[in-house]
């Protein structure tokens, strides 16, 4: 088998080149090839310096994580990095694209580093619940200082080449089109420099103030995660005066602890689940896609505006339609305001704002949608309204245009039935705010054509969404699973729990907010029948008193001017009134019961969704909850979490509280299998 590593001799410089598409992952064959090539260069008396570079679109973009669950193959990456650093002849890393994770560690093992200006360098292992385990936590602070090492390892976001140059992480910039030649020239410049600079021989300067400031600044971001603390501890070890060997031993110990832990398994599960979700089981990967050159959006409110921004940001022109001039003007004004806020933070250039706004065609004329290749309805969640819109669309949309509804709950088949082209109708359920949230539920109707589904899934990737295919069922995947949680949370209030107790349990679990905090943020009045004399449940009672949540400074909680919540005596009275009306004597509710009745019930609903074929796979459900509802990624989504919790425990918890357990969940628990 041909090695992905080859060498080229340029007089006294040996160039070691990796060609392992698509991202030059550091597989066993690549590691073996680098090992052999370095040894070749060291043994050849005519070679005075070496360059490591990559063909294709990027430098080494990381380890081959498909090897994580397989038996290790020598040489391991830490050994390869040590071999590079131990070379008696200087080695230069020539970086383009990205040098990430293990790729960054290979570069750190080199004695010098140059990069093209567009390159990015980083150690994103923390996002898989890990740390850079080939010396990265020890070499980074020794080369670039504690502050940058903390940023790169504990947060995991890459930095551009110019910032790396300023920090001393790289030694020079090469031309975008001349990296190979510039690297050879640089190698000749430094070939005689002695001593050869080795990161392991440098000392990392302690900076306890920077460490404490970093921990404080990122406390909220790191809440619940194990890996950031381990990365910080390793960087601190490097700057503690410990020897490099002691630091490496500590790094290895922490790496193995994380690697064997549940959190990293969960985060790696989501990494693969996200990629699996893009595959449609019964639609061939080579299905010819429909051409989407212009998108139409019906409704310029919060959702319609946010949906439009996704396409405008991707360079796809949008025609946005409203009924009233005032609503249209307000909607387009909000789009501009959002873009300008992004530009003010330095994430967009002013000219990009104008380019996006220039691709937006606001109109009051429904017929202006005739030329659109995809039309997305984003209006009020009322079936009769949506049917009316799709009837009108059917009359004016061009043949082959995809007609989509942004409905959160309603039946796509019922909507499609009012058209003469049900094969072109699909659900595209964006999550609010639509220009920020990554999830897109793509709802497949009974007659939705395969190429429509494939086109929308591919388009989702283009607008930087994580798309999951869902079947037609009330609430699809995410909202259907949310309903039993909300129902049980409300029942628990009547039985003796308080809103703050239930919310505290969910926040402690890792959710960004609990059921009642979420209700107050979204609006207690959402879905309310608007009749203050008709009070059938606690939410009706709150809504009737204008306790609509944060927007009215009162909901399940009271709010001050800064929207800081506090427990409400009035809500306690309302709950007590309902207890008396229902004849319920309050009792003590344990945190364990809250978990069983609000979270185990979600797992049960997920199992039913799978049994009914409304989701393709259990991991898709996990992706929905990670990217759409803030489920903590370190728990891997509800279906993965159920496995780690123990399916037997979940089933027993459900049965003890009187729930009917999904047959597939029972079977998996009994057999020691998995929910699939």
Secondary structure, 3 states (H helix, E strand, C coil): CCCCEEEEEECCEEEEEECCCCCCCECHHHHHHHHHHHHHHHHCCCCCEEEEEECCCCCCCCECHHHCCCCCCCCCHHHHHHHHHHCCCEEEEEECCEEECHHHHHHHHCCEEEEECCCEEECHHHHHCCCCCCCHHHHHHHHHCHHHHHHHHHHCCCEEHHHHHHCCCCCEEECCCCHHHHHHHHHHHHCCCCCCCCHHHCCCCCCHHHHHHHHHHCHHHHCCCCHHHHHHHHHHHHCCCCCHHHHHHHHHHHHHHHHCCHHHHHHHHHHHHHHHHCCCCCCCCCCCCCCCCEEEEECCCHHHHHHHHHHHHCCCEEEEECCCHHHHHHHHHHHHHHHHHHHHCCCCCHHHHHHHHHCEEEECCHHHHHHCCEEEECCCCCHHHHHHHHHHHHHHCCCCCEEEECCCCCCHHHHHCCCCCHHHEEEEEECCCCCCCCEEEEEECCCCCHHHHHHHHHHHHHCCCEEEEEECCCCCCHHHHHHHHHHHHHHHHHHCCCHHHHHHHHHHHCCCCCHHHHHHHHCCCCCCCCCCCCCCCHHHHHHHCCCCEHHHCECCCEECCCCCEECCHHHHHHHHHHHHHHCCCCCCCCHHHHHHHHHHHHHHHHHHHHHCCCECCHHHHHHHHHHHHCCCHHHCCHHHHHHHHCHHHHHHHHHHCCCCCCHHHHHHHHHCCCCC
